[in-house]
Amino acid sequence: MTKTKSRILTALALTTALTAPALIAPMFTAPAAIAGQTMPVQDFSDLAAKVTPAVVNVAVTMKAGADDGDETRMSDSQQKQMEEFMKRFSERFGQPMQPGRPDGKGRPQSKEKAQAVGTGFIIDAKGVIVTNYHVVGKADSITITMADGTKLPAKMMGGDEKTDLAVLKVESDKPLPYVSFGDASKVRVGQPVMAVGNPFGLGGTVTTGIVSARGRDIHSGPFDDYIQTDAAINRGNSGGPLFDMDGNVIGINTAIYSPTGGSIGLGFAIPSSLAQPVVAELKDSGRVERGLLGVQIQPVSKEIAESLSLKSEKGALVAMVQPDSAALAAGVQSGDVIVSVDGKKVDGIKELTRTISAVKPGTSVKLGVWRDGKEMSLTAKVGGQKDDAIVKASADGKPAAKAEPMAYGVSLAPLSPEARKQLGLDGDVKGVVVATVEPGSPADDQGLKAGDILQQVGKDAVDSPKMAVEKLKEAKTTGKPVLMKVFREGMTRFVAVSPRAA
């Protein structure tokens, strides 16, 4: 996927020169009365006057090209997934995809320093400011402009790319106006909210709407738990506050869904419940310390649950245990399903990721693990982050041997030196090559592809097509889906494949 493709999750920092839009004469008609009564209009003026002095415009200068790829926080695979989603969205609703950047403009080619704008808000009188990491993370210099026009240079105290949060500090000879975090756990769908920001570099702008949804996962990272709002949020609003009616910050405006780059009423804010502890750590130490278990995990599908005799699809399936990790030392094995941490049930991979990340490195936790048809308990001493590693969710020669007359829809071949070279595999990778996958077969339905490495059938490792075929024949007699361990592009995952009906 090229960087010039249209992106769905639009990070809102503006990095090109602004052009004033043409003025269009507005035509408005009064809304019709409902049941003989006029619709009440909520007055936000007192709230706006109260909080806007603490909201600042953030101007960033960075080296040309430094903003490349900074408009989202998605990996390449997530980008592809979201682009496919947006393509379907566009086809369904008739909205054309825009080439290049989300605002329809290509990447700036100038070799001069690039400019970006965003928003922030002051959280104490000494000049501590919260904004988005994607706004300031690659800045050479940062200047904030207050509501009264005062400009102050700012320095970054710390940033966390995974949650897209950053903390800045400015020096002032007088106390600065500030706002406080509210309790996002009490936010209700339908309640009114107000956003304040710097859209398209226009300066302090107030927009209003309601909370449209909570707990949104927009596939931007492992900590997705966004508040969705229909308050107008545009490029340049990034890092700005989303207020409740008491003037408390319940979210940090971060992203929008948009086929054009402008607001279509789908804005997303990091909830204060997630932001507040991250901001506190960034203030204190400049970084966020997270626990590391050292596993690759994947969701438990209905078929996988059936193959493992699990009663539900809850939990996180361990696809791979990393060397020298806390999980390995605790005895966690590939194929285990982690169903609880310290007695707290794990519903899925995001719950496990967030739970382990919140554990202080060096702390021991009790893992409830499903293995061999029963639950067992393991104790893991949680490690610390190494580089960007965290508990990660998986992404997913000779004549070929047919697997039980193609009962599963695959043919297999030895992992020969020629095959290793062609697939770019080192000598540590064991298994057999999936030579072909029959379209419409059970294996095709579960996403298997030619070139995958089948490493395990059920509980047994396989190192030859003959052995794999024998294990698949045995599995077919049970009538249940068979669990297959598959290696692809450096990642290991499990799939549960049912045999074709006789």
VEXMI-427139 format. One record per residue (C-alpha): x, z, y; residue in three letters. Coordinates in nm, 2 decimals. Layout:
BEGIN
        x        z        y     r
        X        Z        Y   ALA
...
***
This chain:
BEGIN
        x        z        y     r
     0.00     0.00     0.00   MET
     0.14    -0.10     0.33   THR
     0.15     0.12     0.64   LYS
    -0.05    -0.15     0.83   THR
    -0.36    -0.11     0.62   LYS
    -0.66     0.06     0.77   SER
    -0.68     0.43     0.71   ARG
    -0.99     0.63     0.65   ILE
    -0.88     0.98     0.73   LEU
    -0.79     0.93     1.10   THR
    -0.55     1.19     1.24   ALA
    -0.64     1.20     1.60   LEU
    -0.31     1.18     1.80   ALA
    -0.30     0.87     2.02   LEU
     0.04     0.69     2.02   THR
    -0.03     0.38     2.22   THR
    -0.10     0.32     2.58   ALA
    -0.46     0.37     2.68   LEU
    -0.68     0.10     2.82   THR
    -0.98     0.20     3.02   ALA
    -1.30     0.07     2.86   PRO
    -1.53    -0.16     3.05   ALA
    -1.82     0.01     3.22   LEU
    -2.15    -0.06     3.07   ILE
    -2.47     0.02     3.26   ALA
    -2.65     0.29     3.06   PRO
    -3.01     0.25     2.97   MET
    -3.19     0.57     2.87   PHE
    -3.55     0.65     2.79   THR
    -3.69     1.00     2.77   ALA
    -3.76     1.12     2.41   PRO
    -4.13     1.13     2.32   ALA
    -4.29     1.47     2.32   ALA
    -4.34     1.62     1.97   ILE
    -4.68     1.77     1.90   ALA
    -4.74     1.79     2.27   GLY
    -4.42     1.99     2.34   GLN
    -4.09     1.88     2.48   THR
    -3.77     1.94     2.28   MET
    -3.57     2.24     2.40   PRO
    -3.23     2.16     2.55   VAL
    -2.95     2.41     2.49   GLN
    -2.74     2.48     2.80   ASP
    -2.37     2.50     2.71   PHE
    -2.24     2.53     3.07   SER
    -2.17     2.90     3.06   ASP
    -1.99     2.87     2.73   LEU
    -1.78     2.57     2.86   ALA
    -1.68     2.76     3.17   ALA
    -1.58     3.06     2.96   LYS
    -1.35     2.89     2.71   VAL
    -1.21     2.57     2.87   THR
    -0.94     2.75     3.07   PRO
    -0.77     2.84     2.74   ALA
    -0.78     2.48     2.60   VAL
    -0.47     2.27     2.68   VAL
    -0.37     1.91     2.66   ASN
    -0.06     1.85     2.45   VAL
     0.17     1.56     2.54   ALA
     0.45     1.47     2.30   VAL
     0.75     1.24     2.33   THR
     0.92     1.13     2.02   MET
     1.16     0.87     1.90   LYS
     1.01     0.52     1.84   ALA
     0.88     0.50     1.48   GLY
     0.87     0.88     1.44   ALA
     0.50     0.88     1.43   ASP
     0.50     0.63     1.14   ASP
     0.29     0.76     0.86   GLY
     0.19     1.06     1.06   ASP
    -0.17     0.97     1.12   GLU
    -0.27     1.12     0.79   THR
    -0.15     1.39     0.55   ARG
    -0.23     1.20     0.23   MET
     0.00     1.08    -0.04   SER
     0.02     0.71    -0.13   ASP
    -0.22     0.77    -0.42   SER
    -0.46     0.96    -0.20   GLN
    -0.44     0.69     0.06   GLN
    -0.53     0.43    -0.20   LYS
    -0.82     0.64    -0.33   GLN
    -0.96     0.69     0.02   MET
    -0.92     0.32     0.12   GLU
    -1.11     0.22    -0.19   GLU
    -1.38     0.47    -0.09   PHE
    -1.39     0.33     0.26   MET
    -1.41    -0.02     0.13   LYS
    -1.73     0.08    -0.07   ARG
    -1.85     0.26     0.24   PHE
    -1.80    -0.05     0.45   SER
    -1.97    -0.28     0.20   GLU
    -2.27    -0.04     0.18   ARG
    -2.32     0.01     0.55   PHE
    -2.20    -0.32     0.68   GLY
    -1.91    -0.17     0.89   GLN
    -1.61    -0.40     0.90   PRO
    -1.27    -0.25     0.82   MET
    -1.02    -0.28     1.11   GLN
    -0.68    -0.41     1.03   PRO
    -0.37    -0.22     1.13   GLY
    -0.42     0.13     1.28   ARG
    -0.76     0.30     1.26   PRO
    -0.83     0.21     1.62   ASP
    -0.78    -0.16     1.53   GLY
    -0.44    -0.18     1.71   LYS
    -0.12    -0.26     1.53   GLY
     0.18    -0.03     1.52   ARG
     0.37    -0.03     1.84   PRO
     0.69    -0.23     1.81   GLN
     0.87    -0.09     2.12   SER
     1.21     0.06     2.07   LYS
     1.15     0.30     2.35   GLU
     1.03     0.65     2.29   LYS
     0.67     0.68     2.18   ALA
     0.41     0.90     2.35   GLN
     0.13     1.10     2.18   ALA
    -0.14     1.32     2.30   VAL
    -0.34     1.59     2.14   GLY
    -0.51     1.92     2.21   THR
    -0.43     2.29     2.16   GLY
    -0.56     2.63     2.25   PHE
    -0.40     2.95     2.37   ILE
    -0.45     3.25     2.14   ILE
    -0.28     3.53     2.35   ASP
    -0.19     3.60     2.71   ALA
     0.18     3.55     2.64   LYS
     0.14     3.18     2.58   GLY
     0.11     3.13     2.20   VAL
    -0.07     2.80     2.13   ILE
    -0.23     2.65     1.82   VAL
    -0.25     2.28     1.75   THR
    -0.21     2.03     1.46   ASN
     0.12     1.97     1.29   TYR
     0.06     1.59     1.30   HIS
     0.05     1.61     1.68   VAL
     0.38     1.79     1.73   VAL
     0.57     1.79     1.40   GLY
     0.81     1.51     1.50   LYS
     0.83     1.57     1.87   ALA
     1.15     1.55     2.08   ASP
     0.97     1.73     2.37   SER
     0.63     1.89     2.42   ILE
     0.45     1.95     2.75   THR
     0.11     2.12     2.78   ILE
    -0.13     2.08     3.07   THR
    -0.37     2.36     3.14   MET
    -0.72     2.31     3.27   ALA
    -0.61     2.39     3.63   ASP
    -0.34     2.12     3.61   GLY
    -0.04     2.35     3.55   THR
     0.22     2.18     3.33   LYS
     0.45     2.38     3.11   LEU
     0.72     2.29     2.86   PRO
     0.65     2.41     2.51   ALA
     0.86     2.48     2.20   LYS
     0.74     2.48     1.84   MET
     0.75     2.83     1.68   MET
     0.67     2.69     1.34   GLY
     0.46     2.43     1.16   GLY
     0.30     2.38     0.82   ASP
     0.24     2.03     0.71   GLU
     0.02     2.12     0.41   LYS
    -0.25     2.27     0.63   THR
    -0.16     2.06     0.93   ASP
    -0.11     2.36     1.16   LEU
     0.15     2.43     1.42   ALA
     0.22     2.71     1.67   VAL
     0.37     2.65     2.01   LEU
     0.51     2.88     2.28   LYS
     0.51     2.84     2.65   VAL
     0.66     3.08     2.91   GLU
     0.45     3.18     3.21   SER
     0.51     3.43     3.49   ASP
     0.15     3.54     3.47   LYS
    -0.09     3.62     3.18   PRO
    -0.27     3.31     3.05   LEU
    -0.63     3.27     2.95   PRO
    -0.69     3.28     2.58   TYR
    -0.95     3.26     2.31   VAL
    -0.99     3.44     1.98   SER
    -1.06     3.33     1.62   PHE
    -1.41     3.39     1.48   GLY
    -1.52     3.44     1.12   ASP
    -1.57     3.10     0.96   ALA
    -1.71     3.26     0.65   SER
    -2.02     3.33     0.84   LYS
    -2.07     2.98     0.97   VAL
    -2.40     2.83     0.87   ARG
    -2.50     2.47     0.83   VAL
    -2.71     2.37     1.12   GLY
    -2.57     2.61     1.37   GLN
    -2.47     2.47     1.71   PRO
    -2.10     2.42     1.79   VAL
    -1.89     2.30     2.08   MET
    -1.57     2.10     2.07   ALA
    -1.32     2.09     2.36   VAL
    -1.03     1.85     2.37   GLY
    -0.83     1.56     2.51   ASN
    -0.99     1.25     2.37   PRO
    -0.79     0.93     2.43   PHE
    -0.58     1.13     2.69   GLY
    -0.88     1.17     2.93   LEU
    -0.83     1.54     2.97   GLY
    -1.06     1.84     2.91   GLY
    -1.37     1.70     2.75   THR
    -1.66     1.90     2.60   VAL
    -1.88     1.77     2.32   THR
    -2.15     1.95     2.13   THR
    -2.33     1.92     1.79   GLY
    -2.40     2.12     1.48   ILE
    -2.22     2.22     1.17   VAL
    -2.31     1.94     0.93   SER
    -2.15     2.08     0.61   ALA
    -1.90     2.33     0.49   ARG
    -1.63     2.32     0.23   GLY
    -1.56     1.95     0.26   ARG
    -1.28     1.81     0.05   ASP
    -1.16     1.49     0.21   ILE
    -0.86     1.44    -0.02   HIS
    -0.60     1.51     0.24   SER
    -0.42     1.80     0.06   GLY
    -0.46     2.09    -0.18   PRO
    -0.61     2.32     0.08   PHE
    -0.90     2.10     0.19   ASP
    -1.20     2.32     0.29   ASP
    -1.32     2.16     0.61   TYR
    -1.61     2.23     0.84   ILE
    -1.79     1.90     0.90   GLN
    -1.95     1.85     1.24   THR
    -2.13     1.57     1.43   ASP
    -1.99     1.69     1.76   ALA
    -1.80     1.38     1.90   ALA
    -1.43     1.40     1.80   ILE
    -1.19     1.12     1.88   ASN
    -0.82     1.04     1.89   ARG
    -0.65     1.30     2.11   GLY
    -0.89     1.58     2.00   ASN
    -0.65     1.68     1.72   SER
    -0.56     2.05     1.74   GLY
    -0.85     2.13     1.96   GLY
    -1.09     2.42     1.90   PRO
    -1.44     2.41     1.76   LEU
    -1.64     2.70     1.91   PHE
    -1.94     2.90     1.80   ASP
    -2.19     3.00     2.06   MET
    -2.01     3.33     2.12   ASP
    -1.69     3.14     2.23   GLY
    -1.49     3.22     1.92   ASN
    -1.28     2.95     1.75   VAL
    -1.43     2.88     1.41   ILE
    -1.23     2.56     1.34   GLY
    -0.94     2.34     1.45   ILE
    -1.05     1.98     1.49   ASN
    -0.82     1.77     1.28   THR
    -0.97     1.45     1.13   ALA
    -1.25     1.20     1.13   ILE
    -1.40     0.94     0.90   TYR
    -1.42     0.62     1.10   SER
    -1.41     0.25     1.02   PRO
    -1.32     0.18     1.38   THR
    -1.11     0.48     1.50   GLY
    -1.38     0.62     1.72   GLY
    -1.63     0.89     1.65   SER
    -1.93     0.81     1.43   ILE
    -2.04     1.17     1.39   GLY
    -1.82     1.26     1.10   LEU
    -1.56     1.51     1.23   GLY
    -1.37     1.77     1.03   PHE
    -1.22     2.10     1.14   ALA
    -0.99     2.34     0.96   ILE
    -1.19     2.67     0.92   PRO
    -1.05     2.97     1.10   SER
    -1.05     3.16     0.77   SER
    -0.78     2.93     0.65   LEU
    -0.60     2.88     0.98   ALA
    -0.57     3.24     1.09   GLN
    -0.33     3.37     0.82   PRO
    -0.12     3.06     0.84   VAL
    -0.09     3.09     1.22   VAL
     0.01     3.46     1.18   ALA
     0.29     3.36     0.94   GLU
     0.41     3.08     1.17   LEU
     0.42     3.32     1.46   LYS
     0.62     3.58     1.26   ASP
     0.86     3.36     1.07   SER
     0.81     3.00     1.16   GLY
     0.72     2.90     0.81   ARG
     0.45     2.97     0.54   VAL
     0.57     3.13     0.22   GLU
     0.36     3.03    -0.08   ARG
     0.37     3.13    -0.45   GLY
     0.47     2.87    -0.71   LEU
     0.37     2.87    -1.07   LEU
     0.55     2.55    -1.17   GLY
     0.28     2.34    -1.35   VAL
     0.12     2.01    -1.31   GLN
    -0.26     2.05    -1.36   ILE
    -0.56     1.83    -1.39   GLN
    -0.94     1.89    -1.40   PRO
    -1.12     1.97    -1.72   VAL
    -1.36     1.68    -1.79   SER
    -1.66     1.71    -2.02   LYS
    -1.48     1.52    -2.29   GLU
    -1.17     1.74    -2.26   ILE
    -1.38     2.06    -2.27   ALA
    -1.54     1.93    -2.59   GLU
    -1.21     1.84    -2.75   SER
    -1.08     2.19    -2.68   LEU
    -1.40     2.37    -2.78   SER
    -1.44     2.50    -2.43   LEU
    -1.79     2.61    -2.33   LYS
    -1.77     2.47    -1.98   SER
    -1.56     2.23    -1.77   GLU
    -1.42     2.51    -1.56   LYS
    -1.05     2.59    -1.54   GLY
    -0.73     2.39    -1.48   ALA
    -0.57     2.19    -1.77   LEU
    -0.19     2.22    -1.77   VAL
    -0.05     1.87    -1.81   ALA
     0.32     1.97    -1.78   MET
     0.52     2.29    -1.74   VAL
     0.82     2.25    -1.51   GLN
     1.16     2.36    -1.62   PRO
     1.29     2.69    -1.50   ASP
     0.95     2.78    -1.36   SER
     0.74     3.10    -1.36   ALA
     0.49     2.93    -1.59   ALA
     0.76     2.85    -1.85   LEU
     0.90     3.20    -1.84   ALA
     0.54     3.34    -1.89   ALA
     0.49     3.12    -2.20   GLY
     0.24     2.87    -2.05   VAL
     0.23     2.55    -2.26   GLN
     0.12     2.20    -2.19   SER
    -0.24     2.17    -2.31   GLY
    -0.33     2.52    -2.20   ASP
    -0.63     2.57    -1.98   VAL
    -0.59     2.83    -1.71   ILE
    -0.93     3.00    -1.67   VAL
    -0.85     3.30    -1.46   SER
    -0.59     3.47    -1.24   VAL
    -0.59     3.85    -1.23   ASP
    -0.94     3.85    -1.37   GLY
    -1.08     3.61    -1.11   LYS
    -1.23     3.30    -1.27   LYS
    -1.07     2.97    -1.19   VAL
    -1.34     2.70    -1.14   ASP
    -1.10     2.41    -1.09   GLY
    -0.76     2.29    -0.98   ILE
    -0.81     2.36    -0.61   LYS
    -0.91     2.72    -0.68   GLU
    -0.59     2.77    -0.89   LEU
    -0.37     2.60    -0.63   THR
    -0.51     2.82    -0.35   ARG
    -0.50     3.14    -0.55   THR
    -0.14     3.10    -0.66   ILE
    -0.02     2.98    -0.32   SER
    -0.16     3.29    -0.17   ALA
     0.04     3.52    -0.40   VAL
     0.36     3.65    -0.25   LYS
     0.67     3.52    -0.44   PRO
     0.80     3.79    -0.69   GLY
     0.45     3.92    -0.76   THR
     0.33     3.93    -1.12   SER
    -0.02     3.80    -1.20   VAL
    -0.22     3.79    -1.52   LYS
    -0.32     3.45    -1.63   LEU
    -0.62     3.40    -1.86   GLY
    -0.53     3.10    -2.08   VAL
    -0.75     2.91    -2.33   TRP
    -0.54     2.79    -2.62   ARG
    -0.62     2.70    -2.98   ASP
    -0.99     2.78    -2.94   GLY
    -0.95     3.13    -2.79   LYS
    -0.86     3.30    -2.47   GLU
    -0.53     3.49    -2.43   MET
    -0.35     3.67    -2.15   SER
    -0.01     3.59    -2.01   LEU
     0.19     3.76    -1.73   THR
     0.37     3.53    -1.48   ALA
     0.61     3.64    -1.21   LYS
     0.52     3.40    -0.94   VAL
     0.81     3.21    -0.79   GLY
     0.87     3.08    -0.44   GLY
     0.83     2.73    -0.30   GLN
     1.12     2.49    -0.35   LYS
     1.13     2.22    -0.09   ASP
     0.78     2.07    -0.08   ASP
     0.69     2.18    -0.43   ALA
     0.36     2.37    -0.49   ILE
     0.12     2.39    -0.78   VAL
     0.04     2.02    -0.80   LYS
    -0.26     1.84    -0.94   ALA
    -0.17     1.54    -1.14   SER
    -0.27     1.20    -1.04   ALA
    -0.37     1.09    -1.22   ASP
     0.99    -0.53    -2.87   GLY
     0.83    -0.49    -3.21   LYS
     0.47    -0.59    -3.31   PRO
     0.21    -0.35    -3.18   ALA
     0.03    -0.12    -3.43   ALA
    -0.35    -0.11    -3.41   LYS
    -0.49     0.24    -3.39   ALA
    -0.75     0.29    -3.66   GLU
    -0.89    -0.07    -3.63   PRO
    -0.90    -0.03    -3.25   MET
    -1.15     0.26    -3.29   ALA
    -1.02     0.39    -2.96   TYR
    -0.94     0.06    -2.80   GLY
    -0.56     0.08    -2.79   VAL
    -0.27    -0.09    -2.97   SER
     0.06     0.08    -2.98   LEU
     0.43    -0.02    -2.99   ALA
     0.76     0.17    -3.03   PRO
     0.93     0.30    -2.73   LEU
     1.23     0.07    -2.78   SER
     1.54     0.05    -2.55   PRO
     1.40    -0.28    -2.42   GLU
     1.07    -0.10    -2.34   ALA
     1.25     0.19    -2.17   ARG
     1.44    -0.05    -1.95   LYS
     1.13    -0.25    -1.86   GLN
     0.93     0.06    -1.78   LEU
     1.22     0.24    -1.61   GLY
     1.22     0.54    -1.84   LEU
     1.51     0.76    -1.92   ASP
     1.60     0.90    -2.26   GLY
     1.41     1.23    -2.21   ASP
     1.07     1.05    -2.23   VAL
     0.94     1.06    -2.58   LYS
     0.63     0.89    -2.74   GLY
     0.49     0.55    -2.81   VAL
     0.40     0.27    -2.57   VAL
     0.03     0.17    -2.51   VAL
     0.07    -0.21    -2.56   ALA
    -0.28    -0.31    -2.48   THR
    -0.61    -0.15    -2.39   VAL
    -0.93    -0.33    -2.48   GLU
    -1.16    -0.38    -2.18   PRO
    -1.48    -0.17    -2.21   GLY
    -1.33     0.04    -2.49   SER
    -1.33     0.42    -2.50   PRO
    -0.96     0.42    -2.39   ALA
    -1.04     0.19    -2.10   ASP
    -1.33     0.41    -1.99   ASP
    -1.08     0.71    -1.97   GLN
    -0.83     0.51    -1.76   GLY
    -0.56     0.44    -2.01   LEU
    -0.34     0.14    -1.92   LYS
    -0.09    -0.08    -2.09   ALA
     0.25     0.07    -2.03   GLY
     0.13     0.43    -2.06   ASP
     0.34     0.65    -2.29   ILE
     0.13     0.83    -2.55   LEU
     0.31     1.15    -2.63   GLN
     0.07     1.37    -2.81   GLN
    -0.25     1.33    -3.02   VAL
    -0.44     1.65    -3.05   GLY
    -0.18     1.92    -3.09   LYS
     0.08     1.70    -3.24   ASP
     0.36     1.51    -3.07   ALA
     0.40     1.15    -3.18   VAL
     0.72     0.94    -3.18   ASP
     0.61     0.63    -3.37   SER
     0.31     0.40    -3.37   PRO
     0.26     0.48    -3.74   LYS
     0.25     0.85    -3.68   MET
     0.01     0.81    -3.38   ALA
    -0.23     0.59    -3.59   VAL
    -0.23     0.85    -3.87   GLU
    -0.32     1.13    -3.62   LYS
    -0.59     0.91    -3.46   LEU
    -0.74     0.84    -3.80   LYS
    -0.75     1.22    -3.87   GLU
    -0.91     1.28    -3.53   ALA
    -1.18     1.02    -3.59   LYS
    -1.31     1.21    -3.89   THR
    -1.41     1.50    -3.68   THR
    -1.64     1.29    -3.46   GLY
    -1.52     1.47    -3.15   LYS
    -1.31     1.33    -2.86   PRO
    -0.94     1.35    -2.93   VAL
    -0.71     1.49    -2.67   LEU
    -0.42     1.25    -2.58   MET
    -0.12     1.35    -2.37   LYS
    -0.01     1.05    -2.16   VAL
     0.29     0.99    -1.94   PHE
     0.27     0.75    -1.65   ARG
     0.49     0.70    -1.35   GLU
     0.66     1.03    -1.37   GLY
     0.34     1.23    -1.42   MET
     0.19     1.38    -1.74   THR
    -0.19     1.41    -1.79   ARG
    -0.44     1.47    -2.07   PHE
    -0.74     1.25    -2.15   VAL
    -1.01     1.31    -2.41   ALA
    -1.11     0.98    -2.58   VAL
    -1.40     0.94    -2.81   SER
    -1.38     0.70    -3.10   PRO
    -1.60     0.39    -3.09   ARG
    -1.94     0.44    -3.25   ALA
    -1.95     0.29    -3.60   ALA
***
